[in-house]
Amino acid sequence: MVYKSHQIWRDALGIGAGYQTVPDRYKFGKKLKALRKSKPVIPYTLEIECNSYWGNFEREFLGYALGILDDVQMNIDFADKERAMFWKEVFNKDEVISFEDALDSYELLRDYLFETFQDVDDWEQLTFYEIDWEAMHKEDRNILVVQLAKPLSTYWEEVVIPRMKRFFELKIYEYMDKDAELTSITLCSKGHNPIKSY
């Protein structure tokens, strides 16, 4: 069963995976406007801080650590190399899972990642991550926020957290700043309240 965050948003718009609102922006009218204004409470977040601008490699980082992005980014083939590394190294699979299949069969997406409706790169879509622009502009901090429905299980912690660290240690993405370093990974409850540091 698809986790409620996916189900609520997709049912509200009557959409499936692979949906972009740029060409269909006016088709949904009031529904779209209401969803943009609604601010669902995100139960938990993983807040990942580094010393380099996330916008240069956040998709590659998430592809390597989680094996998946949101459906729009995957349909554009972002981080295809890093996602392939995840599926080969974690599950010994030569094929990368599609977003459509992941909605039903990939536990990390289905049960843990929490989608919300946001503006990303000038289009509106469902996604489970964002750069914390407020922290960047007000505090000069580079924080990537991964939205969670619940804290990662011990199994997923042991998969995801080491891969997040290894991405920086091995400079997995060849174009990232050679001086880029991971500063912290923190599990937070709603309101950015820290629960656990990794």
C-alpha positions, 0 to 999 in steps of 0.5 A: 500500500502506498503511504498516505503522503503519496496517496493524499497528494496524488488522489487530490490531483487525480494524478499518477507518477510522471506528472508535471504541472507546467503544461497542465497548470491551468487544468486543475485550477482551484485544486492546484491553488488549494494544494499550494496553500496547504502546509502539511506537517512533515512528521520528521526530517533528515537534515544533512549539512555540508560546506558546499552549495547543495544545488550543484549535486543534491540529486546525485547525492540522493540518488546514491544514498536512497536509490531514488528521486521524485518522479519528475527528476527520474523521468528527466534521468537525473543521477541515473549513474548514482541510482544505478550504483545504489541498486547494484551495491545494495540489492545486486540488481543491474536495473534501476527501479522505476518510480511507478514500481517504487510506489508499490514495491520500494519500502523506503519510498512507500513507507518512509519518504514523505512527499509534499507539493512544492515548487522545484526549478520553476515547476510544481511537483510532488517531492520529498526533499528540498534545500533549506533556502532560509538557512542558506540566505539567513545563516549561510548554511548549506542544508538539504532536508529529506522529509520523512513520515517516520524515522528510518528503521535500523535496517535503513539507517545502516543502508542510507547513512553510511552511503551519505557519508561515503558520497563525500568521502569518495567524491562519488560525483565527479563534478562536486567541489573537491573540498566539499565535506559533510558537516552533519546528519541530524534526524529532527521531529516537526519544527526542526527539533533534533532527535538524533545525530549520525 
